[in-house]
Amino acid sequence: MVEEGKREAEKDRAELIHELRNVQAERQALKHLLRKAADLVDNLVEHDCEEPHREKAKVEAERLRRATSF
């Protein structure tokens, strides 16, 4: 009876570790996408855009980059 409980606990632990690793991989992928989006925003802003538009784009790109630090 005790051995069965230990096996079940080990199985639960292995499943939780697997789930945690999946979540960590998803988190890394999302961070990568946010960084890529920030770079795209920076690249899309044309130099001949009006200053308020350039500044707003810079702020948004920085907001996306900050989101990757969580």
C-alpha positions as CSV (number, residue, x, y, z in Angstrom):
1,M,0.0,0.0,0.0
2,V,2.8,2.4,0.9
3,E,4.8,1.5,-2.2
4,E,1.8,2.2,-4.4
5,G,1.5,5.6,-2.8
6,K,5.1,6.3,-3.4
7,R,4.8,5.3,-7.1
8,E,1.7,7.5,-7.5
9,A,3.6,10.4,-5.9
10,E,6.6,10.0,-8.1
11,K,4.3,9.8,-11.2
12,D,2.5,13.0,-10.1
13,R,5.9,14.7,-9.5
14,A,7.1,13.7,-13.0
15,E,4.0,15.0,-14.6
16,L,4.3,18.3,-12.8
17,I,7.9,18.6,-13.8
18,H,6.9,17.9,-17.4
19,E,4.1,20.5,-17.2
20,L,6.5,23.1,-15.7
21,R,9.0,22.6,-18.5
22,N,6.3,23.0,-21.1
23,V,5.2,26.3,-19.5
24,Q,8.8,27.5,-19.3
25,A,9.3,26.8,-23.0
26,E,6.1,28.6,-23.8
27,R,7.1,31.6,-21.7
28,Q,10.5,31.8,-23.5
29,A,8.7,31.6,-26.9
30,L,6.4,34.4,-25.9
31,K,9.3,36.5,-24.7
32,H,11.0,36.0,-28.1
33,L,7.9,37.1,-29.9
34,L,7.6,40.2,-27.8
35,R,11.2,41.1,-28.5
36,K,10.7,40.5,-32.2
37,A,7.6,42.7,-32.1
38,A,9.5,45.5,-30.4
39,D,12.2,45.3,-33.1
40,L,9.5,45.4,-35.8
41,V,7.9,48.4,-34.3
42,D,11.3,50.2,-34.2
43,N,12.0,49.2,-37.9
44,L,8.6,50.3,-39.1
45,V,8.9,53.8,-37.9
46,E,10.1,55.8,-40.8
47,H,12.5,58.7,-40.3
48,D,10.1,61.0,-42.2
49,C,7.3,60.3,-39.7
50,E,6.2,63.1,-37.5
51,E,8.0,63.3,-34.2
52,P,4.9,62.4,-32.0
53,H,4.4,59.2,-34.0
54,R,8.1,58.2,-33.7
55,E,8.0,58.9,-30.0
56,K,4.8,56.9,-29.5
57,A,6.4,54.0,-31.5
58,K,9.5,54.1,-29.3
59,V,7.4,54.1,-26.1
60,E,5.4,51.1,-27.4
61,A,8.5,49.2,-28.4
62,E,10.0,49.8,-25.0
63,R,6.8,48.6,-23.3
64,L,7.1,45.4,-25.3
65,R,10.7,45.0,-24.2
66,R,9.8,45.6,-20.6
67,A,7.2,42.9,-20.8
68,T,9.9,40.3,-21.5
69,S,11.5,41.0,-18.1
70,F,8.7,39.4,-16.2
